Amino acid sequence: MSGKRPTLADVASRAGTSTAVVSYVLNNGPRPVSELLRSKVNRAIDELNYRPDARGRALRRSRRWRQIGLLVPDLTLPLFGQFVGRIEVEARARDHLTLIGNTGYDPERELEFATAFAEVGVDGLLVVGAANAPQTAELCQQERIPVVWMHNIRGDVEADIVRVDHAYAGELLTRHLLDVHDCHDIAFVGGFTEDDVRHGDRETVQQRFEGVASGVDHEVPLIRTDLTPSGAYAAVSAFLNGATPAPRALVVGTYGQTAATVRAIIDAGLRVPGDIRVVGFDGAAVDYGQLRLTAIQQPVDALARLALGRLLGDHSDDDITPTLRVGETCGCA
């Protein structure tokens, strides 16, 4: 056989029968097939490594439910878990089931999931935090699968991204520290180069850092880390050990590193917010920690509706402006 995918006709030719008979064997009916002929068909299927075309079968059968693929970089992170939960609810309300792939910010794994979803026959693909946007976009174009991008992407594609303005989110935090607390001595915790971060969401962190830096008239110290809690703890601990005096506020680029940052401050013998104010991004709407984090919140519900609406051809006028949730870690009572 050539490199092309074997067809039903190829199986029928190898087995010496008709395509109708092959279909009866694959679908176990509607007409009976003798055991001898059935064995010939099954042998031909094995020899050719034939796989039924899931997309073609999906188009032929009537169904209530359609399917979308959803790629996310890390299901263990609260923000992405919220995205998945909301998108699944919104999709089900539109009679779509959601297939989920956890890419781990791995470009190869992202493309593997996208390829597998195309073979299954999804009606569209949502990609949150793409790590391989150009190749994933090319695959979707080849397979005629609509694709919508959310949150951020790695690589260039000619498409709008459904997201908040992360630079503006950084500006909001800076404004709060300056206007409410008269706090100008600010440092930023996070990394956004390939040397800093291999798989994490470095694009978003960079945009947030640029927003924070734009709000002050001096250079903002950058405490470079990978985007893990252990990385934040080590970097902040080392920074505080060498910084005299310590900065009056730390802006943490990812929610997953805020608890580690607070722990590093406390272990250095300092108080939050008495000695160092801590502010960040995202996180759950309700925080049962000892101190509620002051953080910029993304409108997860609105973002999910907008992304799914674009994918399925609906229109949405939801406001996707980030907002500041004032807690206690900034010094507000």
Disulfide bonds with the S-S distance in Angstrom:
none
